[in-house]
Amino acid sequence: MAPSAAPEAASEKIYLPRTEESEKLKRIRHTFSHVMAMAVQRLFPKAQVTIGPWIDYGFYYDFDNPEPFTEKDLKAIKKEMIKIINKGLPVIREEVSREEAQQRIEALGEPYKLEILEGLEEPITLYHLGEDWWDLCAGPHVETTKDLHPKAFDLESVAGAYWRGDANRAQLQRIYGTAWETPEQLAEYKRRREEAKQRDHRRLGRELGLFVFADEVGPGLPLWTPKGTLLRSTLEDFLKQEQVKRGYLPVVTPHIARVDLFKTSGHWQKYQEDMFPMMAENDEARVSEQGFVMKPMNCPFHIQIYKSELRSYRELPIRLAEFGTVYRYEQSGELGGLTRVRGFTVDDAHLFVTPEQLDDEFLKVVDLILAVFKSLQLKDFKARLSFRDPESDKYIGSDQVWQ
């Protein structure tokens, strides 16, 4: 912040394998996002800043700007960024009170930063680029823009983004960039990205006639051709055979269910914004939430099958498996090929076990995954362990269970 989009189509995104980034590279990318924000506000004084984190392969920053950013604008922003980098500006961390931070942000007329400030605890940290620009940020960053190589980054695209990911909030413009420690690393990234374009599943799906999309059907809803259906069925048959070998029991569940089912499971309370709207016979049913919804997950259905009869611990483990189609109301700007869709089939299973069986069953699931990967000759992969977000309330279970 200084003292006084035409959204990109999701189909243009190219997905590369994730990489383990060094702490140094994370700092570099985070600082590049600040340099970009500084450059944007120099060139577009009416642009308001929001958030700008580092991400895989680079960084982004979301702006509220009266006019859409163009390719010409991106070139001008990059040129301004190089000027800032070459000045060797110090990156200074400052701690301030909430009151002082609020006064400074209000003086700049930055409403988005004020909203972010509301959720922060003291001390509040500001990061300065030299004396002319600063941002509300937790860091970390490099010590000076001298640590950024002016030929080791590029600005790639502009996409639409909603403030706080809420479709009812302001439409912002997100500028994506890629950043590396050296120009050689940037060149290697671009080479790999070009290779990825050649084998991108959307291109292959079109060229091989495997699946199509139709405006009349709607975005994020793929149509499988005869060739694609045969390929898909072959994969499903193979996976079902592997599951049966390991004691999985196949089930089939409906595509819709009463809202009450998802209230009981917690999905309605925690996941409602990602579900398609309720279908109700009349206004009374709609008000009382007694309608039906398309399922976003298979879990509640499998639990209903399990509880449909009396069970003995001697029956455990019980492994219920389904190739179940689910529906999720993804934002249109996030849709892309078969990786982000609104209707898709999940190779899903739920295991009912005793506490004593848990470790062994977990290892058997991993063994199944590895066996499938080996059969499909998928050798380059990584596993990531995810925990619940401590800042989010969209989870169930106690802290003890999560630990």
C-alpha positions in Angstrom: 0.0 0.0 0.0 1.4 3.4 -0.9 1.0 6.6 1.2 -1.5 8.3 -0.7 -10.5 -8.7 -15.0 -11.2 -10.1 -17.6 -11.0 -13.4 -15.8 -8.7 -16.0 -17.3 -10.5 -19.2 -18.4 -9.7 -22.0 -16.1 -8.9 -24.2 -19.1 -5.7 -22.2 -19.7 -4.2 -23.4 -16.4 -1.5 -26.1 -16.7 -1.0 -28.4 -13.8 2.6 -29.6 -12.9 3.7 -32.0 -10.2 4.0 -30.3 -6.8 7.6 -29.6 -5.6 9.1 -29.3 -2.2 10.0 -25.7 -1.9 12.8 -24.4 0.2 12.1 -21.8 2.9 14.3 -19.4 1.0 12.3 -19.8 -2.2 9.0 -19.3 -0.2 10.4 -16.0 1.1 11.5 -15.0 -2.4 8.0 -15.7 -3.9 6.2 -13.9 -1.0 8.4 -10.8 -1.5 7.8 -10.9 -5.3 4.0 -10.7 -4.5 4.7 -7.5 -2.5 6.9 -6.1 -5.2 4.1 -6.7 -7.7 1.5 -5.0 -5.5 3.8 -2.0 -5.1 4.3 -1.9 -8.9 0.5 -2.2 -9.5 -0.3 0.7 -7.1 2.4 2.9 -8.7 0.9 2.3 -12.2 -2.8 2.1 -11.1 -3.3 4.4 -8.1 -7.0 3.4 -7.8 -6.2 -0.3 -7.4 -6.9 -1.6 -3.9 -4.9 -4.4 -2.4 -6.2 -7.5 -0.7 -4.0 -10.6 -0.2 -0.8 -11.9 -1.9 0.7 -15.2 -0.8 3.3 -17.5 -2.2 2.0 -20.6 -3.9 3.4 -23.6 -5.8 5.7 -22.3 -8.5 5.2 -18.7 -7.7 2.8 -16.1 -6.2 -0.4 -14.2 -6.8 -2.0 -11.0 -5.6 -5.7 -10.1 -5.7 -6.6 -6.5 -6.6 -9.8 -4.5 -6.8 -9.2 -2.3 -9.8 -11.8 -0.3 -11.8 -10.5 -1.6 -15.2 -9.5 -5.1 -16.2 -5.8 -5.8 -16.4 -4.6 -6.5 -19.9 -1.6 -8.3 -21.4 -0.2 -4.8 -22.1 -0.7 -4.0 -18.4 1.1 -7.1 -17.3 4.2 -6.1 -19.4 4.1 -2.7 -17.8 3.8 -4.1 -14.3 6.7 -6.5 -14.9 8.9 -3.6 -16.1 8.0 -1.6 -13.0 8.8 -4.6 -10.8 12.3 -4.8 -12.3 12.9 -1.2 -11.5 11.9 -1.8 -7.9 14.1 -4.9 -7.6 17.1 -3.1 -9.1 16.8 -0.3 -6.5 17.8 -2.8 -3.8 15.1 -1.7 -1.4 15.3 -3.0 2.2 12.4 -5.1 3.4 11.6 -3.9 6.9 9.4 -5.6 9.4 7.5 -3.4 11.8 5.3 -4.3 14.8 2.4 -1.9 15.6 -0.7 -1.9 17.8 -4.1 -2.7 16.3 -5.1 1.0 16.8 -2.1 2.3 14.9 -2.5 -0.2 12.1 -6.2 0.7 11.7 -5.4 4.4 11.6 -2.7 3.9 8.9 -4.9 1.6 6.8 -7.9 4.0 7.1 -5.6 6.9 6.0 -4.8 4.9 2.8 -8.5 4.0 2.1 -7.9 0.2 2.0 -11.2 -1.4 3.1 -10.0 -5.0 2.4 -7.0 -4.6 4.7 -9.3 -3.2 7.4 -11.4 -6.4 7.2 -8.2 -8.6 7.4 -7.1 -6.6 10.4 -10.3 -7.4 12.3 -9.3 -11.1 12.4 -5.7 -10.5 13.5 -4.2 -10.6 17.0 -1.6 -8.2 18.3 1.2 -7.5 17.6 0.3 -6.5 14.1 3.1 -6.7 11.6 3.7 -4.5 8.6 6.3 -5.1 5.9 7.9 -2.1 4.2 9.6 -2.0 0.8 11.8 1.0 1.3 10.1 4.1 2.6 7.3 4.4 0.0 5.2 1.3 0.3 4.1 -1.2 3.0 1.6 -4.0 3.5 -0.2 -5.6 6.3 1.5 -9.0 6.4 2.7 -11.8 8.7 5.7 -12.5 6.5 8.3 -13.9 6.2 10.2 -12.1 3.5 13.8 -11.7 2.2 15.9 -8.9 3.7 16.2 -6.7 0.5 15.0 -6.7 -3.0 18.6 -7.4 -3.9 17.8 -11.0 -3.0 15.4 -11.2 -5.9 16.8 -11.8 -9.4 15.1 -9.5 -11.9 15.4 -12.3 -14.6 14.1 -15.1 -12.5 10.3 -14.3 -12.5 7.5 -13.7 -14.9 3.8 -12.6 -14.8 1.7 -15.3 -16.3 -2.0 -14.5 -16.3 -5.0 -12.7 -14.8 -8.0 -14.6 -13.4 -11.2 -13.7 -11.6 -11.4 -14.2 -7.8 -14.1 -13.5 -5.3 -13.1 -11.7 -2.1 -12.8 -14.3 0.7 -13.8 -16.9 -1.9 -17.5 -15.8 -1.5 -19.5 -15.4 -4.7 -21.6 -12.8 -3.0 -18.6 -10.6 -2.3 -16.6 -8.3 -4.6 -15.2 -9.7 -7.9 -11.4 -9.1 -7.8 -8.6 -9.6 -10.3 -5.9 -12.1 -9.5 -2.5 -11.7 -11.1 -0.4 -14.9 -11.1 3.3 -14.9 -11.3 6.1 -17.5 -11.2 9.4 -16.9 -9.4 12.6 -18.7 -8.8 16.0 -18.2 -7.3 17.8 -18.2 -10.7 17.0 -17.5 -14.4 18.1 -21.1 -15.1 15.4 -22.4 -12.8 12.8 -20.2 -14.5 13.8 -21.5 -17.9 13.5 -25.1 -16.6 10.1 -24.4 -15.2 9.0 -22.9 -18.6 10.4 -26.0 -20.4 8.5 -28.4 -18.1 5.3 -26.2 -18.4 5.5 -26.5 -22.2 5.9 -30.2 -22.0 2.9 -30.4 -19.7 0.8 -28.5 -22.2 1.6 -31.2 -24.8 0.4 -34.0 -22.5 -2.4 -32.0 -20.8 -5.4 -34.3 -20.3 -7.8 -31.7 -21.8 -5.8 -31.6 -25.0 -5.5 -35.4 -25.1 -9.2 -35.9 -24.3 -10.2 -33.7 -27.2 -7.7 -35.2 -29.7 -8.4 -38.8 -28.7 -12.1 -38.2 -28.5 -12.5 -39.3 -24.9 -14.8 -36.6 -23.4 -16.4 -33.3 -24.3 -18.1 -30.4 -22.7 -21.2 -28.7 -24.0 -22.5 -25.2 -23.1 -26.1 -26.6 -23.3 -25.2 -29.1 -20.5 -23.2 -26.6 -18.4 -19.7 -25.9 -17.2 -17.9 -28.6 -15.1 -20.1 -31.4 -16.4 -18.1 -33.7 -18.8 -19.8 -35.9 -21.3 -18.0 -39.2 -21.9 -17.8 -40.4 -25.5 -18.0 -44.2 -26.4 -14.2 -44.3 -26.5 -13.8 -42.5 -23.2 -16.5 -44.6 -21.6 -14.8 -47.8 -22.6 -11.5 -46.6 -21.2 -13.2 -45.5 -18.0 -15.1 -48.7 -17.6 -11.9 -50.7 -18.1 -10.2 -48.8 -15.3 -13.2 -49.1 -13.0 -13.3 -52.9 -13.6 -9.6 -53.2 -12.8 -10.0 -51.2 -9.6 -13.1 -53.2 -8.5 -11.2 -56.4 -8.9 -8.4 -55.1 -6.7 -10.9 -54.0 -4.1 -12.7 -57.4 -4.0 -9.3 -59.2 -3.6 -8.9 -57.1 -0.4 -12.3 -57.8 1.1 -14.2 -54.7 -0.1 -17.9 -55.0 -0.5 -19.5 -53.1 -3.4 -22.5 -50.8 -2.8 -24.6 -48.4 -4.8 -26.3 -45.3 -3.4 -28.7 -42.7 -4.9 -27.6 -39.3 -6.3 -29.9 -37.3 -4.0 -31.1 -37.5 -0.4 -33.2 -35.5 2.1 -31.5 -32.5 3.7 -31.9 -34.2 7.1 -29.3 -36.8 6.1 -26.7 -34.1 5.6 -27.8 -32.2 8.7 -27.1 -35.4 10.7 -23.7 -35.9 9.0 -22.8 -32.2 9.5 -22.3 -31.5 5.8 -25.3 -29.1 5.7 -23.8 -27.0 8.5 -20.2 -27.1 7.4 -20.4 -27.6 3.6 -23.6 -26.0 2.5 -22.1 -23.3 0.3 -20.4 -26.0 -1.8 -23.6 -28.0 -2.4 -26.2 -27.4 -5.1 -29.3 -25.6 -3.9 -32.1 -27.6 -2.2 -34.9 -29.0 -4.3 -38.2 -28.5 -2.6 -41.8 -29.3 -3.6 -43.2 -26.0 -2.3 -42.3 -22.9 -0.3 -43.2 -24.5 3.0 -40.8 -27.3 2.4 -38.1 -24.9 1.3 -38.5 -22.8 4.5 -38.5 -25.8 6.7 -35.5 -27.3 4.8 -37.4 -30.5 4.1 -36.3 -30.8 0.5 -33.7 -32.9 -1.3 -30.1 -32.1 -2.3 -27.6 -33.7 -4.7 -25.0 -35.5 -2.7 -21.6 -33.9 -2.4 -20.1 -37.0 -0.7 -20.9 -40.7 -0.3 -20.1 -41.0 3.4 -23.6 -40.5 5.0 -25.1 -43.1 2.6 -22.5 -45.8 3.5 -23.1 -45.1 7.2 -26.9 -45.7 6.6 -26.1 -49.1 4.9 -23.9 -50.0 7.9 -26.5 -49.1 10.5 -29.3 -50.8 8.6 -28.8 -54.0 10.7 -27.4 -55.0 14.0 -23.7 -55.5 13.9 -21.2 -57.5 16.0 -17.6 -56.6 16.5 -16.8 -60.0 15.1 -18.0 -58.8 11.7 -15.4 -56.0 11.6 -13.7 -54.8 9.6 -16.4 -54.0 7.1 -15.2 -52.3 4.0 -17.9 -50.7 1.8 -16.8 -49.4 -1.6 -18.6 -47.5 -4.4 -17.9 -45.7 -7.6 -20.3 -42.9 -6.6 -21.1 -39.8 -8.6 -21.1 -36.7 -6.4 -22.0 -33.0 -7.2 -20.3 -29.9 -5.8 -21.0 -26.3 -6.6 -17.6 -25.2 -7.6 -17.1 -21.6 -8.7 -17.0 -21.2 -12.4 -13.6 -19.6 -12.3 -12.1 -22.7 -10.6 -13.4 -25.2 -13.1 -10.8 -26.9 -15.4 -10.9 -30.1 -17.5 -11.6 -33.1 -15.3 -9.5 -31.9 -12.4 -12.1 -29.4 -11.1 -15.7 -30.3 -12.1 -19.2 -30.1 -10.7 -20.2 -33.7 -11.2 -17.6 -36.5 -10.9 -17.3 -40.1 -9.8 -15.4 -40.9 -6.6 -13.7 -44.2 -6.1 -14.8 -44.1 -2.5 -14.7 -46.5 0.4 -15.5 -46.4 4.1 -14.1 -48.8 6.6 -15.8 -49.7 9.9 -13.1 -51.0 12.3 -12.3 -51.5 15.9 -9.6 -49.2 17.4 -7.3 -52.2 17.5 -7.7 -52.8 13.8 -7.2 -49.2 12.8 -3.4 -49.2 12.2 -3.5 -52.5 10.2 -6.4 -51.3 8.0 -4.7 -48.0 7.3 -1.6 -49.9 6.1 -3.8 -52.1 3.9 -5.3 -49.0 2.3 -1.8 -47.7 1.5 -0.9 -51.1 0.1 -3.9 -51.0 -2.2 -3.0 -47.5 -3.5 0.6 -48.5 -4.1 -0.5 -51.7 -5.9 -2.7 -49.7 -8.2 0.0 -47.1 -8.9 2.4 -49.8 -9.7 0.0 -51.5 -12.1 -0.6 -48.2 -13.9 3.2 -47.4 -13.9 2.7 -44.3 -11.8 6.1 -43.9 -10.2 6.5 -40.1 -9.6 4.2 -39.2 -6.7 4.3 -37.6 -3.2 2.0 -38.0 -0.2 0.9 -35.1 1.9 -0.6 -35.4 5.4 -3.3 -32.8 6.0 -4.6 -31.6 9.3 -7.6 -29.5 10.1 -7.1 -25.7 9.8 -6.8 -24.4 13.4 -8.4 -21.1 12.2 -11.4 -22.8 10.7 -14.5 -24.2 12.4 -15.5 -26.4 9.4 -14.6 -29.8 11.0 -16.1 -32.3 13.3 -14.5 -34.3 16.1 -12.6 -33.3 19.1 -9.0 -32.1 19.3 -8.1 -35.4 20.9 -9.5 -37.3 18.0 -7.5 -35.2 15.5 -4.3 -35.6 17.5 
